[in-house]
Amino acid sequence: MSEARNRGSESTREVIVETALRLFRERGFDATTMRAIAAEAGVSVGNAYYYFESKEALIQAYYDRAQTEHEAACRDLLATESSFAARLSGVLREWVRVSEPYHEFAVKFFKHAAEPTNPLSPFSAQSSPAREAGIAIYRQVVEGARDRMNSELREELPELLWLLSMGMVLFWVHDTSPGCVRTHRLIDVTVPLVDRLVGLSHLPGLRGITKDFIAAVHELRA
């Protein structure tokens, strides 16, 4: 009985999320109310609030689901590819691919996520689960790569790559090219540069520069 109830609860939760995302795309985040979401999903307003305390909580659910989809899409690549550049390029491209259905929504929603004090910002405390999951993917990118790189940089690199991906997201939001070909081109030109810099980091003549860079990162983070 409890398993059936859990399946039913999960199904209701997914229906609410799907309905909310559709209405956000059609009407915009500001114009969509929890009452409208409940009505379209065929549940009571109280039931909608039982699963999600606010519209912001629905966006966090979207972040979590998008992150799960990205992880699944990268699984085979990360299990078979050992080149740092190929791993990084593949993970970035998979993000663009799985995010494609939400591109129009992201364009409308970006003004909220871009506000530093907004809980929907990817840098907010509320977004920390999705943020940590995103960094974890880039940790896999680094840990599974056989390329030589500075050991201290290897430790810092996952978070730096996640920050790079946030820059890609910003570019992608504003990308109106068919199939987001400009975003894919950005990946084409950026990954080899990152790969070259990472590859040079272990060379004796550049270790001091790498150490200074890492120290700057620590200072800015603090």
N, C-alpha and C positions, 0 to 999 in steps of 0.2 A: 504494500500500500504506500509506504513512504517513498519507494523508488518511483512509483507512478506519479506521486504528488510532486516529487522533485523534477521529474521530466516535464510535468505540466507547468511548474513554476518557471523553469528555464525557457520553455516555449513561449510563455506569456512575456517574459523579459525580452526575448529576442524580437517578438512582434512589436513591442513598444519601441525598441531601439530602431528597428527598420522603419517604422512609421515616423518616428521623430526625424531620422535622417532624410526621409523623403520630403517631409514638410519643411525642414530647414532648407533643402535645395529649392523647393518650389516657392516658399514664402519668405525665406530668410530667417535667421536666428531670432532677431528681435520681434518679428511679427508673429512668430509661432508661440502659442501658449500651451501649458501643460493640459489645459482643458481640451484644446483642439487635438492634441496628440492622443489623449485618452479616447475621445470620440472616434477618431479615425481608426484607432487600434481596437475598438470594440470593448473597452474596459471602462470601469468607473474611474472618476478622477482620484478617488481615494486609493484605488488599486494601483494607478499609475504612480502616485506618490509613495506607495508602499515599496515599490521597486526602485524608484529614483526620486530623491528628495528635491530635485530641481532640474531645470534644463541643462545646467552646467554638469550635473552628474551624468546626464545622457551623453554629453560630449566626451567626458572621461571614459565612458563605456565604449564610445567610438574609437578613442585613442587606443584602448586596450585591445579591441578587436582588430584594428588595423595592424597593431604590433604583432599580434598572434599570426595574422595572415602573412606578414612579412617574414617572420621566423620560419613558417612552414615553407614559404616559397624559396628560401635560401638554404634549406636543409641539405638537399642533394649537392648543391654547389660547394658548400663548406665541407661536406664529407669527402669530396673527390678532388678538389682543386688545392694545390699547395703553393701557388704563386701569390704573393701579396697583392700585386696589381690586379690579377684576375679575380681574386677573392673580393677585393674592394669594389672593383668595377661591377662585378656581378651582383653584389649586395645593393649597391646604389641603383642599378638598373631594375632589380626586382622591386625595389621600393616604388619606383616610378610606375611600373606595370600594375602592381596591386592597388596603387592609389588612383589609377586612372578613372575609375567610376565615380570618385569623389572630387574630381578636379573642379567642377563647376561649384560645388558646395564650398570647397576650400577657398575659392576666389571670394565668395560672399562672406565667408566666416573669418577671413584672415585679420580683419581689423580688430576683432576681439582677441585673437591669439597673439597679436603683435603688441598689445598693451602690457607693459612690464608688470603692472599690479593686478592684472586680470588673472583669476584662478585658472583660466583656460590657456594661459601661456604655457608653452612646453617647458619653461624654466620655473614654473610655480611649484610650491610644495604639493599642491593637489595633483599635479601631473607627474610627481616623482616615480610612481610605479611604472608608467609607460616610458619615462625617461631612462630609468635604470634598465628596463628591458631592452631599450634601444642601444644603450651603451654596451650591454651584454652581447649583442650581435656583433658589434665591432671588436669586442674582446675576442670573440671566436675568430674573426677575420685575422687578428694579429697573432693569436696563439697557434693557429693552424698553419701560419705561413712559415715556410722554410728559409726565407730570405734572411740574410744577416742584417742586423740592425743594433743600434746602441741599446744596451739592456735597460738603462733608465728611461729612454724614450719609449721602448716597448711597453713599459708599465703605464706610461702616461697616454700612449697613443689611442686606446679605445675611446676615451672621452674626447680627445681632440678630433678624432674621425667623426664622432657623433655631432660635434659642433660644425664640422665641415658639411655633414648631411643636412643640418639646419639651414645652412647657406644654400644648399641645393633646393631645399623645400621653398625658400623664399623666391629663388629663380623660377622654380616650377609653377608657383602660384601665379606669376606674371607671364608665363609662357603661353602665348596664344597660337603657336605654330601647330600645324596638323600632327597629331600623334606625339606632341611635345618633343619634336626632333631637336629643337634647340637645347633642351635639357639633356638629351642624350649626347649631343655634341659637347656640352659643357663637361659631362663625365669623361668623354673621349680625351679632352685636352687637360683636364685637371688631374686625373688619376696617374698618368705617367709622370707628372711633375712631383706629386706627392711620393710616388714610388722612388723617384730619383733622390729626393731629399732624404727619405728614410734610409735608402741604401747607402748614402754617403755618411750617415750619422755615426757609423762605427769606425770610420777612418781616423787615424791619430790626429791629423791636422784639423779635423772638424769636431773633435770631442769637446773641446772647450766651448765652442759656439753652441753645441747641443746642450751642454750643461747650463750655459747662460740662458738659453731659451726655456729650458725646463724650470729654472729658478724664476723666470719671469711669469711663467704659467702659474706656479705656486703662489707667487705674490698677488697676481690678479684674482686668483680663486679665493684667497683669504680676504 
